[in-house]
Structures are given as C-alpha cells and as structure tokens.
C-alpha cells in the first residue's frame, strides 16, 4: 500500500493496515518529509526528523522519497 498521507490520520490508518499484514510504503517529499517528523516532546529527535509522533504512526512503514508534480499525482491517484 502506498501511503501518500501526512501527519496523523492517514499514517495511523497505514499503521493499522500494516498490523493486519499490509506492506506499507510511506512516500514523502524530499525537502521536508512528513510534518510529523518535527512533532514531539523530544526536540533533539525533532531536529533529526524523527519526532515521536512520526515514529509512532509510521512504525511498520518502509520509507520512500518522491517528488511528484500535481499533474502526475492526480493521474496516479485515478
């Protein structure tokens, strides 16, 4: 399953699907990645892009980085 979502609800759904056996691939933009990488109580982890929110919601996802144009993303989604 390709997880093209960001922050909380989408990654949580991907995590739940991974627990049920799905192979989840988390796709992020190369410049900033998922916003959740910067969220959490531990500022040292946040600076490294490993915020606790991100780690908890994407625990079973394999990482991937992609730069999509809006046209390509719309075509791929449909």
NUNU-6976 format. One record per residue: x, y, z of N, C-alpha, C in turn; chain; residue number from 1. Coordinates in steps of 0.001 Angstrom, whole numbers, plus 500000, padded with zeros to 6 digits. Atoms other than C-alpha are relative to their C-alpha. Layout:
N
n.px: X, n.py: Y, n.pz: Z, ca.px: X, ca.py: Y, ca.pz: Z, c.px: X, c.py: Y, c.pz: Z, chain: A, resi: NUM
...
//
This chain:
78
n.px: 500834, n.py: 498851, n.pz: 500000, ca.px: 500000, ca.py: 500000, ca.pz: 500000, c.px: 500892, c.py: 501228, c.pz: 500000, chain: A, resi: 1
n.px: 499261, n.py: 498742, n.pz: 499995, ca.px: 501364, ca.py: 503435, ca.pz: 499141, c.px: 499317, c.py: 500980, c.pz: 500938, chain: A, resi: 2
n.px: 500523, n.py: 499006, n.pz: 499065, ca.px: 500894, ca.py: 505885, ca.pz: 501981, c.px: 500513, c.py: 501361, c.pz: 499558, chain: A, resi: 3
n.px: 499645, n.py: 498661, n.pz: 500465, ca.px: 500890, ca.py: 509379, ca.pz: 500476, c.px: 499495, c.py: 501064, c.pz: 500966, chain: A, resi: 4
n.px: 500614, n.py: 499092, n.pz: 499038, ca.px: 499393, ca.py: 510945, ca.pz: 503609, c.px: 501051, c.py: 500670, c.pz: 500875, chain: A, resi: 5
n.px: 499130, n.py: 499161, n.pz: 499206, ca.px: 500836, ca.py: 513334, ca.pz: 506149, c.px: 499426, c.py: 500165, c.pz: 501404, chain: A, resi: 6
n.px: 500245, n.py: 499652, n.pz: 498602, ca.px: 500822, ca.py: 513942, ca.pz: 509937, c.px: 499345, c.py: 498887, c.pz: 500811, chain: A, resi: 7
n.px: 500559, n.py: 500900, n.pz: 498996, ca.px: 498285, ca.py: 511756, ca.pz: 511785, c.px: 498999, c.py: 498980, c.pz: 499466, chain: A, resi: 8
n.px: 501080, n.py: 500938, n.pz: 500329, ca.px: 495076, ca.py: 510230, ca.pz: 510423, c.px: 500411, c.py: 498986, c.pz: 498927, chain: A, resi: 9
n.px: 499586, n.py: 500908, n.pz: 501067, ca.px: 496486, ca.py: 508767, ca.pz: 507199, c.px: 501084, c.py: 499034, c.pz: 500429, chain: A, resi: 10
n.px: 498969, n.py: 500922, n.pz: 499528, ca.px: 499687, ca.py: 507374, ca.pz: 508706, c.px: 499475, c.py: 499002, c.pz: 501040, chain: A, resi: 11
n.px: 500575, n.py: 500921, n.pz: 499016, ca.px: 497641, ca.py: 505889, ca.pz: 511559, c.px: 499230, c.py: 498885, c.pz: 499295, chain: A, resi: 12
n.px: 500719, n.py: 501017, n.pz: 500774, ca.px: 495416, ca.py: 504103, ca.pz: 509026, c.px: 500985, c.py: 499041, c.pz: 499348, chain: A, resi: 13
n.px: 498966, n.py: 500857, n.pz: 500578, ca.px: 498528, ca.py: 502816, ca.pz: 507256, c.px: 500615, c.py: 499075, c.pz: 501032, chain: A, resi: 14
n.px: 499455, n.py: 500801, n.pz: 498911, ca.px: 499905, ca.py: 501606, ca.pz: 510573, c.px: 499054, c.py: 498850, c.pz: 500346, chain: A, resi: 15
n.px: 500983, n.py: 501038, n.pz: 499692, ca.px: 496686, ca.py: 499728, ca.pz: 511299, c.px: 499980, c.py: 498924, c.pz: 498909, chain: A, resi: 16
n.px: 499955, n.py: 500966, n.pz: 501095, ca.px: 496796, ca.py: 498109, ca.pz: 507856, c.px: 501264, c.py: 499154, c.pz: 500056, chain: A, resi: 17
n.px: 498750, n.py: 500756, n.pz: 499854, ca.px: 500425, ca.py: 497121, ca.pz: 508461, c.px: 499862, c.py: 498942, c.pz: 501090, chain: A, resi: 18
n.px: 500223, n.py: 500982, n.pz: 498936, ca.px: 499389, ca.py: 495427, ca.pz: 511690, c.px: 499178, c.py: 498819, c.pz: 499510, chain: A, resi: 19
n.px: 500815, n.py: 501067, n.pz: 500584, ca.px: 496905, ca.py: 493429, ca.pz: 509610, c.px: 500723, c.py: 499255, c.pz: 498883, chain: A, resi: 20
n.px: 499200, n.py: 500732, n.pz: 500965, ca.px: 499678, ca.py: 492347, ca.pz: 507240, c.px: 500319, c.py: 500728, c.pz: 498706, chain: A, resi: 21
n.px: 499718, n.py: 499254, n.pz: 501231, ca.px: 499795, ca.py: 495036, ca.pz: 504555, c.px: 501463, c.py: 500435, c.pz: 499962, chain: A, resi: 22
n.px: 498660, n.py: 499465, n.pz: 500211, ca.px: 503152, ca.py: 496067, ca.pz: 503104, c.px: 499825, c.py: 501490, c.pz: 499706, chain: A, resi: 23
n.px: 500233, n.py: 498565, n.pz: 500110, ca.px: 503066, ca.py: 499839, ca.pz: 503655, c.px: 501296, c.py: 500705, c.pz: 499605, chain: A, resi: 24
n.px: 498863, n.py: 499188, n.pz: 500439, ca.px: 505410, ca.py: 502167, ca.pz: 501783, c.px: 499620, c.py: 501457, c.pz: 500208, chain: A, resi: 25
n.px: 500249, n.py: 498597, n.pz: 499670, ca.px: 505475, ca.py: 505699, ca.pz: 503212, c.px: 500758, c.py: 500872, c.pz: 499014, chain: A, resi: 26
n.px: 499390, n.py: 499131, n.pz: 501008, ca.px: 506114, ca.py: 508200, ca.pz: 500399, c.px: 499980, c.py: 501426, c.pz: 500525, chain: A, resi: 27
n.px: 499881, n.py: 498627, n.pz: 499503, ca.px: 507381, ca.py: 511640, ca.pz: 501420, c.px: 500702, c.py: 500877, c.pz: 498974, chain: A, resi: 28
n.px: 499291, n.py: 499058, n.pz: 500861, ca.px: 508614, ca.py: 514759, ca.pz: 499673, c.px: 501456, c.py: 500082, c.pz: 500455, chain: A, resi: 29
n.px: 498582, n.py: 500014, n.pz: 499623, ca.px: 512424, ca.py: 515041, ca.pz: 499579, c.px: 500433, c.py: 501181, c.pz: 500862, chain: A, resi: 30
n.px: 499533, n.py: 498813, n.pz: 499278, ca.px: 512682, ca.py: 518539, ca.pz: 501055, c.px: 499603, c.py: 500014, c.pz: 501469, chain: A, resi: 31
n.px: 500485, n.py: 499863, n.pz: 498628, ca.px: 510531, ca.py: 518433, ca.pz: 504172, c.px: 499528, c.py: 498709, c.pz: 500622, chain: A, resi: 32
n.px: 500536, n.py: 501239, n.pz: 499449, ca.px: 509112, ca.py: 514945, ca.pz: 504538, c.px: 498675, c.py: 500239, c.pz: 500710, chain: A, resi: 33
n.px: 501245, n.py: 499910, n.pz: 499243, ca.px: 506131, ca.py: 514307, ca.pz: 506771, c.px: 500161, c.py: 501038, c.pz: 501112, chain: A, resi: 34
n.px: 499956, n.py: 498976, n.pz: 498947, ca.px: 505357, ca.py: 517235, ca.pz: 509095, c.px: 500177, c.py: 499370, c.pz: 501376, chain: A, resi: 35
n.px: 499901, n.py: 500662, n.pz: 498698, ca.px: 505101, ca.py: 514744, ca.pz: 511966, c.px: 501445, c.py: 499715, c.pz: 500396, chain: A, resi: 36
n.px: 498588, n.py: 500196, n.pz: 499666, ca.px: 508888, ca.py: 514290, ca.pz: 511737, c.px: 500511, c.py: 501091, c.pz: 500941, chain: A, resi: 37
n.px: 499587, n.py: 498871, n.pz: 499170, ca.px: 509122, ca.py: 517642, ca.pz: 513545, c.px: 499158, c.py: 500150, c.pz: 501258, chain: A, resi: 38
n.px: 500929, n.py: 499896, n.pz: 498873, ca.px: 506454, ca.py: 516943, ca.pz: 516180, c.px: 500333, c.py: 498986, c.pz: 501087, chain: A, resi: 39
n.px: 499748, n.py: 500887, n.pz: 498872, ca.px: 507115, ca.py: 515512, ca.pz: 519614, c.px: 500641, c.py: 500755, c.pz: 501142, chain: A, resi: 40
n.px: 499473, n.py: 499346, n.pz: 498797, ca.px: 508328, ca.py: 516300, ca.pz: 523094, c.px: 501524, c.py: 500071, c.pz: 500022, chain: A, resi: 41
n.px: 498538, n.py: 500044, n.pz: 500002, ca.px: 511978, ca.py: 515451, ca.pz: 522393, c.px: 500537, c.py: 500849, c.pz: 498841, chain: A, resi: 42
n.px: 499559, n.py: 499084, n.pz: 501056, ca.px: 513444, ca.py: 518401, ca.pz: 520477, c.px: 501211, c.py: 499474, c.pz: 499235, chain: A, resi: 43
n.px: 498848, n.py: 500574, n.pz: 500708, ca.px: 516656, ca.py: 516511, ca.pz: 519651, c.px: 499532, c.py: 499045, c.pz: 498907, chain: A, resi: 44
n.px: 500556, n.py: 500897, n.pz: 501021, ca.px: 514642, ca.py: 513837, ca.pz: 517831, c.px: 499302, c.py: 500795, c.pz: 498898, chain: A, resi: 45
n.px: 500688, n.py: 499162, n.pz: 500989, ca.px: 512548, ca.py: 516511, ca.pz: 516113, c.px: 500988, c.py: 500586, c.pz: 499004, chain: A, resi: 46
n.px: 498983, n.py: 499414, n.pz: 500884, ca.px: 515682, ca.py: 518177, ca.pz: 514724, c.px: 500574, c.py: 498962, c.pz: 499047, chain: A, resi: 47
n.px: 499491, n.py: 501079, n.pz: 500857, ca.px: 516818, ca.py: 514809, ca.pz: 513332, c.px: 498926, c.py: 499436, c.pz: 499074, chain: A, resi: 48
n.px: 501087, n.py: 500492, n.pz: 500852, ca.px: 513438, ca.py: 514330, ca.pz: 511623, c.px: 499392, c.py: 498706, c.pz: 500502, chain: A, resi: 49
n.px: 500522, n.py: 501231, n.pz: 499416, ca.px: 512445, ca.py: 511551, ca.pz: 513986, c.px: 499083, c.py: 500300, c.pz: 501178, chain: A, resi: 50
n.px: 500935, n.py: 499643, n.pz: 498943, ca.px: 509674, ca.py: 513159, ca.pz: 516031, c.px: 499211, c.py: 498791, c.pz: 500476, chain: A, resi: 51
n.px: 500685, n.py: 501159, n.pz: 499431, ca.px: 507860, ca.py: 510780, ca.pz: 518346, c.px: 498665, c.py: 499726, c.pz: 499323, chain: A, resi: 52
n.px: 501261, n.py: 500198, n.pz: 500716, ca.px: 504581, ca.py: 511354, ca.pz: 516516, c.px: 500240, c.py: 499211, c.pz: 498716, chain: A, resi: 53
n.px: 499674, n.py: 500701, n.pz: 501237, ca.px: 506192, ca.py: 510226, ca.pz: 513254, c.px: 500379, c.py: 498551, c.pz: 500274, chain: A, resi: 54
n.px: 499548, n.py: 501351, n.pz: 499690, ca.px: 507883, ca.py: 507210, ca.pz: 514829, c.px: 498851, c.py: 499097, c.pz: 500407, chain: A, resi: 55
n.px: 501124, n.py: 500809, n.pz: 499537, ca.px: 504668, ca.py: 506025, ca.pz: 516474, c.px: 499043, c.py: 499653, c.pz: 498865, chain: A, resi: 56
n.px: 500999, n.py: 500208, n.pz: 501046, ca.px: 502453, ca.py: 506411, ca.pz: 513391, c.px: 500549, c.py: 499279, c.pz: 498775, chain: A, resi: 57
n.px: 499400, n.py: 500608, n.pz: 501187, ca.px: 504891, ca.py: 505018, ca.pz: 510814, c.px: 500931, c.py: 498850, c.pz: 500351, chain: A, resi: 58
n.px: 499088, n.py: 501024, n.pz: 499487, ca.px: 506463, ca.py: 502189, ca.pz: 512789, c.px: 500223, c.py: 498843, c.pz: 499035, chain: A, resi: 59
n.px: 499866, n.py: 501164, n.pz: 500881, ca.px: 505800, ca.py: 499445, ca.pz: 510225, c.px: 500089, c.py: 500367, c.pz: 498527, chain: A, resi: 60
n.px: 499962, n.py: 499566, n.pz: 501404, ca.px: 506138, ca.py: 501511, ca.pz: 507036, c.px: 501434, c.py: 500034, c.pz: 499483, chain: A, resi: 61
n.px: 498699, n.py: 499867, n.pz: 500659, ca.px: 509038, ca.py: 501270, ca.pz: 504606, c.px: 500076, c.py: 501399, c.pz: 499400, chain: A, resi: 62
n.px: 499907, n.py: 498626, n.pz: 500510, ca.px: 510336, ca.py: 504728, ca.pz: 503614, c.px: 500285, c.py: 500064, c.pz: 498505, chain: A, resi: 63
n.px: 499699, n.py: 499682, n.pz: 501395, ca.px: 510419, ca.py: 506169, ca.pz: 500109, c.px: 499873, c.py: 501509, c.pz: 499833, chain: A, resi: 64
n.px: 500049, n.py: 498567, n.pz: 500268, ca.px: 511037, ca.py: 509668, ca.pz: 498791, c.px: 499689, c.py: 500200, c.pz: 498528, chain: A, resi: 65
n.px: 500372, n.py: 499739, n.pz: 501391, ca.px: 509434, ca.py: 511053, ca.pz: 495643, c.px: 499589, c.py: 501456, c.pz: 499835, chain: A, resi: 66
n.px: 500420, n.py: 498645, n.pz: 500331, ca.px: 508942, ca.py: 514415, ca.pz: 494006, c.px: 499002, c.py: 499883, c.pz: 498849, chain: A, resi: 67
n.px: 501067, n.py: 500103, n.pz: 500990, ca.px: 505609, ca.py: 514439, ca.pz: 492175, c.px: 499534, c.py: 501368, c.pz: 499570, chain: A, resi: 68
n.px: 500707, n.py: 498806, n.pz: 500437, ca.px: 504127, ca.py: 517142, ca.pz: 490043, c.px: 498520, c.py: 499779, c.pz: 500306, chain: A, resi: 69
n.px: 501429, n.py: 500132, n.pz: 499723, ca.px: 500469, ca.py: 517845, ca.pz: 490712, c.px: 499324, c.py: 499199, c.pz: 498890, chain: A, resi: 70
n.px: 500588, n.py: 500732, n.pz: 501122, ca.px: 499578, ca.py: 516533, ca.pz: 487238, c.px: 500263, c.py: 498498, c.pz: 500149, chain: A, resi: 71
n.px: 499664, n.py: 501421, n.pz: 499846, ca.px: 501415, ca.py: 513255, ca.pz: 487837, c.px: 499259, c.py: 499397, c.pz: 501191, chain: A, resi: 72
n.px: 500674, n.py: 500521, n.pz: 498815, ca.px: 499952, ca.py: 512846, ca.pz: 491323, c.px: 498521, c.py: 499762, c.pz: 499727, chain: A, resi: 73
n.px: 501414, n.py: 500179, n.pz: 500317, ca.px: 496416, ca.py: 513346, ca.pz: 490044, c.px: 499812, c.py: 498802, c.pz: 499080, chain: A, resi: 74
n.px: 500111, n.py: 501131, n.pz: 500921, ca.px: 496986, ca.py: 510865, ca.pz: 487207, c.px: 500237, c.py: 498685, c.pz: 500732, chain: A, resi: 75
n.px: 499695, n.py: 501220, n.pz: 499271, ca.px: 498474, ca.py: 508299, ca.pz: 489576, c.px: 498876, c.py: 499630, c.pz: 500959, chain: A, resi: 76
n.px: 501071, n.py: 500256, n.pz: 499039, ca.px: 495626, ca.py: 508670, ca.pz: 492060, c.px: 498741, c.py: 499457, c.pz: 499332, chain: A, resi: 77
n.px: 501212, n.py: 500461, n.pz: 500692, ca.px: 492964, ca.py: 507988, ca.pz: 489432, c.px: 500360, c.py: 498860, c.pz: 499121, chain: A, resi: 78
//
